[in-house]
Amino acid sequence: MLTAAWILALILSIGVILMIAYAHWIEPTLVQVRRYCFWHEALPEALSGTRLLIFSDLHFKGYGSVEQKKLQNIIAHSRKLPSDIQLFLGDFLHDDGGLSSVKTLLQALPPAPARLAVLGNHDYVTYDLNRVIFNLVPDMKKSGALGQRARRLARRLYEIWHLSTALALDLPLRAPTKYNDINSLQEQLQRAGVQVLHNTTWDWLDKAPDSLQFVGINDITEGDVNDPIALAPASKFRILLTHNPDGVLLQDWPGVQLVLSGHTHGGQIVLPVLGSVHSQGTHLGRKNASGWRRSNGRWLFVTCGLGESFPFRFGCRPELVQIELRRDHCPGNQRKSGWQTLDVTGNRNCSSYLSPVMSLLKPLAEGLRLRARIKK
Ligand SMILES: [Fe+2]
């Protein structure tokens, strides 16, 4: 006969299995839209009202129903969001297979006067986490002399230990790598009218000459980084694009008022009470893995991004972000600069562990409302 303890253990086990299934198949597809107002007194009047649409960390692999559903949701949302500049903050790819999805997305997006991008670490390399985690047993079954097997086992155990400690201590995750075809990606982006800011600047001359400058740096872990603004003329308002938010630490960045970043995935797995599991080892730490903050006298915004490095998301839905730049205060604020949420589809905070519960309850509530309407 089942005791109360066994029943409880059974319920908990079913709950954990359902949570894992939800994190693997459902939450990664639940793309939400966050719209912000960002104001700064240094913004030239002519640029007030400029809308930036931000895509980051797509991590396309080119296969799987989750990626297809997510892709369709991103396209559907972005078609409803008019923008002046589309910004891509890196990690288009998880591996080379994702090139086809990048092409599909760029062809389906609504046109915008400008499209700018910076590259991320995953655009350069594929980190083979599966090899570390799941190939231990198959590796041991491979034939070979005892010494060879022992060396293989020692190498795998070292990789697992290295990965576990990096995860526990919130350090950058390192794993065996394979180089991606970065040239094909850049050609693809160029064909779609996306200008990659590879340690360079871009001025929006059409709207207000010499008054808005985007500064884009290459990925700081896998790419080569040079100072793009050392020789550039001074501009009234500069926005720095850096895939990894640690790019903000590289130097003083004169004239930069706003920094836009991705890379952290908002923690990607955000557990009740414990919070973000990992911030990709950035200086922000687990507690500040996404959102707005001041950093060295300028604003830094880190998006939760749209994709996953490890194929699970929990309590941190993928997000498409629109930021409206304003010179005047956003409603209800009087400071010289700042940000305000305009609206969000889905949960208010991408670090909120209530999001999965709410997203499961919402269709149920809508279904009940529909039934009530039909009865009337
Ligand atoms: Fe990423």
Boltz pocket constraint, residues with backbone or C-beta under 6 A from the ligand:
constraints:
  - pocket:
      binder: B
      contacts: [[A, 57], [A, 59], [A, 90], [A, 91], [A, 120], [A, 122], [A, 263], [A, 264], [A, 265], [A, 305], [A, 309]]
      max_distance: 6.0
